[in-house]
């Protein structure tokens, strides 16, 4: 989880997300973002494992960003907070993966 070297989220980004109340927002919509993260993980896993490489956060964030950028719940929240810079999507995506990485990686390795 937080502090793992495979995680792309920095302490500064985590604090910015907390200040913007996006960590609470994630908690409120956890199941939505869990489903999105699982799909991105599975997509990335199929490509990366074909090359006999381990799946990493930085691989999965590339698959997670496009759906996050069009997902209406997140877009509305960012607009409400006037957080219109594109980096907020990546920060939020990294936070999602930070929070869910062990769970989605374990679910995937168990076949479910």
C-alpha positions in Angstrom: 0.0 0.0 0.0 1.2 3.5 0.7 5.0 3.7 0.7 5.5 0.7 -1.6 8.3 1.4 -4.1 6.1 0.0 -6.9 3.5 2.7 -6.3 3.8 5.9 -8.3 2.0 8.1 -5.8 4.2 10.6 -3.9 3.6 11.9 -0.4 3.1 15.4 -1.8 0.5 14.1 -4.3 -1.3 12.2 -1.5 -1.5 15.3 0.6 -2.8 17.3 -2.4 -5.5 14.7 -2.9 -6.4 14.8 0.8 -6.5 18.6 0.7 -8.8 18.5 -2.3 -11.0 15.9 -0.5 -10.5 13.4 -3.3 -9.4 10.7 -0.8 -12.9 11.0 0.8 -14.4 11.0 -2.7 -12.6 7.8 -3.5 -14.0 6.2 -0.3 -17.5 7.1 -1.2 -17.2 5.7 -4.7 -14.7 2.8 -4.0 -16.7 0.1 -5.8 -16.8 2.2 -9.0 -13.1 2.8 -9.1 -12.3 -0.8 -7.9 -14.1 -2.1 -11.0 -12.2 0.3 -13.3 -8.9 -0.5 -11.7 -9.5 -4.3 -12.1 -10.2 -3.9 -15.8 -7.1 -1.8 -16.3 -5.0 -4.3 -14.4 -6.3 -7.2 -16.4 -5.7 -5.4 -19.7 -2.2 -4.5 -18.7 -1.5 -7.9 -17.3 -2.4 -9.6 -20.6 0.1 -7.4 -22.5 2.9 -7.3 -20.0 2.9 -11.0 -19.0 3.1 -11.9 -22.7 6.6 -10.3 -22.5 7.4 -12.3 -19.3 7.5 -9.2 -17.2 5.7 -8.4 -14.0 2.8 -6.0 -13.9 3.7 -2.6 -12.4 1.6 0.4 -11.3 3.1 2.5 -14.1 1.8 0.0 -16.7 -1.7 -0.1 -15.2 -2.1 3.7 -14.8 -1.7 4.0 -18.6 -4.7 1.8 -19.1 -6.7 3.4 -16.3 -6.3 7.0 -17.4 -8.5 7.0 -20.5 -11.6 5.7 -18.7 -10.9 8.0 -15.7 -10.7 11.0 -18.0 -14.3 10.4 -19.3 -15.9 9.0 -16.1 -18.7 11.5 -15.2 -18.6 11.2 -11.4 -15.0 12.1 -11.3 -15.3 14.8 -13.9 -18.1 16.4 -12.0 -16.2 16.3 -8.7 -13.1 17.9 -10.3 -15.2 20.6 -11.9 -16.9 21.3 -8.5 -13.5 21.7 -6.9 -12.2 23.7 -9.9 -9.4 21.2 -10.4 -9.3 21.4 -14.2 -5.7 20.5 -14.8 -5.2 17.1 -16.4 -2.7 16.0 -13.8 -5.5 15.5 -11.3 -6.7 12.5 -13.3 -3.3 10.8 -13.0 -2.9 11.7 -9.4 -6.3 10.3 -8.6 -5.6 7.2 -10.7 -2.4 6.7 -8.8 -4.2 7.0 -5.6 -6.8 4.5 -6.7 -4.1 2.0 -7.5 -2.2 2.8 -4.3 -5.3 1.9 -2.3 -6.3 -1.2 -4.3 -3.1 -2.7 -5.7 -2.8 -5.6 -3.3 -6.4 -6.5 -3.7 -6.6 -6.4 -7.5 -3.3 -8.1 -7.9 -4.3 -10.9 -5.5 -7.8 -11.2 -7.1 -6.1 -11.6 -10.5 -3.6 -14.2 -9.3 -6.4 -16.2 -7.8 -8.3 -16.1 -11.0 -11.1 -13.9 -9.8 
